[in-house]
Amino acid sequence: MKVDSAGSPQVVKPACPEYPMQEKSPAKDGTAGRLSFVLILFFAINLMWHGLQAREDTAKMAVPPNLIINVDHRSTVSLNGKWQVIIDPYENGYYDYRYMPSKNGYFKNTKPRNKTELIEYDFDKSDSLNVPGDWNSQQDRLFFYEGTIWYKKSFDYQIKPNTRVFVYFGAANYHSIVYLNGQKLGEHVGGFTPFNFEITRLVREKDNFLIVKVDNKRLREGIPTVNTDWWNYGGLTRRVELIEVPETFIREYFIQLKSRQATACLPSQGGSLKTVAGWIQLDGKQTSQTITVEIPKADVKQTFKTNADGYVEFEFDAELQLWSPENPRLYDVIIESQTDSLSDSIGFRSIETEGSKILLNGKPIFLRGVCIHEQAPKSKARAYSKEHAETLLGWAKEMNCNFVRLAHYPHNEYMPRTADRLGMLVWSEIPVYWTIIWENESTLKNALSQLTEMITRDKNRASVILWSMANETPVGNARNEFLRALVERAKSLDPTRLITAAMEKSYEGGNKPVINDPFGRYVDVLGCNEYIGWYEGLPDRCDLYTWKTIYNKPVIISEFGGGALGGYHADKDTRWSEEYQEYLYEKQMKMLEKIPFLAGTSPWILTDFMSPRRPLPQIQDYWNRKGLISDKGEKKKAFYVMQRFYEKLKSFDPAQDRQAEQ
Ligand code: GCB
């Protein structure tokens, strides 16, 4: 067995018939060839068996605990606002002095019963922080803080008959343990996806106290791992709500245009432009119910029956105006069961690939994109609101974009919802970034569960066309298998979207960047990041390059760019000047225009964003300066290069134009 540079054994895995995972190496002579074939077969079967078993287990364990979707259209009570906090770097409120979990931790919110009793904490006399919001940007002393903070919110609640209550967190970074009135509700790992716990039996009319231990320590085996190029914002970074639902309620549903079944081996196929297909899942005891799905503006009213598990699959035809960036038509869809009723605003469109083209509603489209971090506009904080989403996507629109790559983790739900309304196509990804521990089973479970939560929340958004599995991960067999397990999960949860990943290129000779990452076999669309003219030579280097790919698939150049301090002007050879960045973009445009299989671009990045990897005084000061818009909201010169390039592309579709030339 060979060992790759990362020290992981290279194994032969079951191959997709059309995309063999491993290149065949010619046998030196017949006997050796046969012998190695038998050995390989033996190892392959063995590993396949164990691999499949492991995947079975991870699949079971990674399903989030009954995540409720479409919070915006449900009855909710907000718990946003001021929460009292205790900063606890030594986790004193969780462990005793023998470092064992304590029975009387801070989650008990204990008060001294008399003047002699010793209690060494008091939420009510402690500071407070705003929720939603990261803690780093709210207090100077928390700017670099990585560790535990305890949050407490006290509230009264009017208990309603025949109603179940859940506490819902939009996201908390990174590990959260949640308690209500001193009782543990559960835990959640992962900083960018929602989770909820039922509190029907625990909540009371008066003096509830909800306590959350949030720990944002980076972990080597985490997703992401210890090394990233963005700020590790900690805390209850997104909204917290109580959700009130009937005893049996509509928990989840999937309503999109029908597409053909996709697997990790078969590319996603766009399907019908008029057949709506999906499913509904009830939660509660009254599982067998009659359900109607109504789309009033399309004259649709269909009735179905859920089975004993509260589940129904359906399919029906409808005359629909298709959703697109030019016409982001959303329909009110009303789902009504015997016990619950819920509406959503849903767009219908198809997405598929054909050779190197991406087809939206059956027609080729060039993705005029930009990458976005969840950095609040003109602020040091993490973005969390509808207003933030409107500003960020508004800027992308102003740049003539029809596409955004939401890097490097699932953004708050206002982003895809606002994108739905504005007609912006979305690439959504999980933080499988750089040097993940591929061999670790619990790391895979963690990635699978973050992926599942992202898809569960956003699978009804027309704007979302791409699920991305990873960013710039080092090629190797353990990594390929890990990512392939993610692809399988994504396709099983959602056969309608395209799968992608941001990968890196290799070189053939000096001047031929080639897209040949073996994981490319498992994606529908290849993302490729490159920094020619910034990390790799100077901008003129772009003139020398001719791109190549080994796959007949669409390519998005998912990152390129360079840094500039907003307002700093010099000549085009001076690093950090707006002129250098502008020149780099001009050179990039010339190079990119010549790539025959290019289906989209998303330069790095819309706005400057905070990163501890960027300390250069007076230039970076902990900001990654590759934004096309500064941290003050000023557009840099390169913004206009992109704006002009995309303006040109609005009327000139390179995919079609190239076809005409051939
Ligand atoms: C990359 C990463 C991105 C970084 C960027 C940079 O390749 O994907 O997360 O922020 O480069 O600025 O170096």
Boltz pocket constraint, residues with backbone or C-beta under 6 A from the ligand:
constraints:
  - pocket:
      binder: B
      contacts: [[A, 229], [A, 408], [A, 471], [A, 472], [A, 529], [A, 559], [A, 604], [A, 624], [A, 626]]
      max_distance: 6.0
